[in-house]
Amino acid sequence: MSHAHAPARRLWLAALAAAFALALLPATAAAHGHGHGDDHGRGHNGNHHGHDHGRGDHHGHGRDRHHGHGHHGKRHLTVMTQNLYLGSSLGPALAAQTPEEFVEAVARIYATVQYTNFPARAEAVAGEIEEKQPDLIGLQEVTKWTTGGASPPAGYDFLAILQSDLAARGLHYSVGSISDNASIGPAPLALAEQGCVQPGPEITCSVQLQDRDVILVNDDTPGLTWSNPQSGQYTAQQTIASPVGPLSFDRGWASIDATLKHLPFRFVDTHLETEESPLVQQEQAAEFLAGPGNGGTIVATGDFNSASDGSTTTSYAQLTAPGQFRDAWDEAQLGPGDSCCQESNTPPLAPGALNNPSSTLRTRIDLILSRGTARSNGHEAELIGDAPFQAEPPFWPSDHAGVVSVLHLVGH
């Protein structure tokens, strides 16, 4: 990121502020509304905007070579949830008071994204997937950073990078469903040391952030088939005022219908609002329970952003209330299972540089939940990615640990 002298920096930032606001506002307006243009149908209730991705050819997908023997008895399903981490805290941008500060914050954030090196982190995540061989994976913060302009720095498509790493290991995971959440930008990217600031002054690069939640399905799981990919956004959304207009992450969910050896269930992945907006998060939890989380046999994964000990919001209690979901992690058997978050603050990088050598995980918010005939014994779960994967920064695969659990589908 640029460390230019302050007077010169203020000069070119001021010159670009008005143009920056005009360029960014149309995209951010789309990011916090509900008119996404691909609402082809309703979700599971009227409060959710549903998207049928039109993947009708996925019926029977999953290399269903072995169907088991009959409809009775237990079927075992290994499930994983992992927040991939977008690569930087967005705090500097959210704290900016002027367009000039916002431009500086964008440069600081993207420099941190480069530092946290998702290609290296993706290798670590792929290694965990190779070891655990989950049948279904719910991913959050599957970010796409798109750069543009004259000779811009590299962008990062987290999904494409991870899929490439999995394929290189001989693993076969298909994308089951995607929730397209926020799309923010493109914004001017003022990385002077990377050639993005030219005399004039002129910023010649841009960056756009797209947030997604993704379901991956193991094509090699015997007897696992899936269809009907759906996604949607919650009606309740936190909107944050910024110098360039309102910003929102447009939180949502993704789902598929699946069967394991003829036993049907729905698999849902979601990412609720942070604990800093408790009322919005709790409304989203209620929408989840009334919508994609409502019905018969359901397996749900996600970053629910609600501490399991009740110290932050009531969402965890809502989700695990009698008649709702069972938690695959039994703290009495397994301990606290803290999954969030790795924290560091080393200016001039933005917070979240993953360069803290000692773990700072302190709360359990990443969950695998089930209801209906999908059951967990409570002790068949474990954390992954909670140890450093290399000897230099970034030390951690993500700012979250992942969770893997075995679930049992019980026939009638």
Number of C-alpha atoms within 10 A of each C-alpha: 21 18 10 11 8 8 9 11 16 15 12 18 22 17 14 18 20 13 12 21 17 12 16 18 19 14 18 21 16 18 25 23 16 16 10 14 7 11 16 12 15 16 21 20 14 11 17 24 24 26 24 19 17 11 13 11 9 15 13 15 18 21 14 16 11 11 14 13 9 9 14 14 12 17 18 16 19 18 25 27 28 26 24 25 22 24 26 23 21 17 13 19 22 15 15 19 14 15 22 21 18 25 22 23 24 25 25 26 27 26 21 23 23 17 17 25 17 25 16 16 23 22 19 21 25 22 16 17 19 14 9 15 18 22 22 25 28 29 26 26 21 24 23 19 21 18 21 18 14 12 12 18 20 11 17 20 15 21 20 12 16 21 19 16 19 20 12 11 14 10 18 16 21 16 15 27 28 26 27 25 25 23 23 24 20 22 23 30 30 29 24 17 11 14 16 22 19 11 7 8 14 15 21 19 23 22 23 20 19 20 21 26 27 25 27 20 26 22 20 16 22 17 21 27 24 21 21 19 25 27 31 30 27 24 19 21 22 21 17 13 14 16 18 20 16 15 24 21 22 27 26 29 33 28 31 21 18 23 17 21 23 18 21 20 23 23 28 27 30 29 27 25 26 16 18 12 13 18 17 20 27 24 18 24 27 17 21 24 16 16 19 27 27 17 15 12 19 24 24 24 26 27 27 25 24 27 22 24 15 11 9 16 21 19 25 22 18 15 21 16 11 9 9 18 26 23 21 23 26 17 14 9 10 13 10 15 21 20 27 24 20 24 18 17 14 12 10 13 21 25 21 27 29 28 19 19 16 12 17 17 17 14 19 22 22 27 26 27 25 27 22 17 20 26 24 24 15 18 16 16 22 16 19 20 21 22 14 19 17 13 9 12 16 22 23 29 31 28 27 27 27 28 26 26 24 21 25 17 24 16 16 9
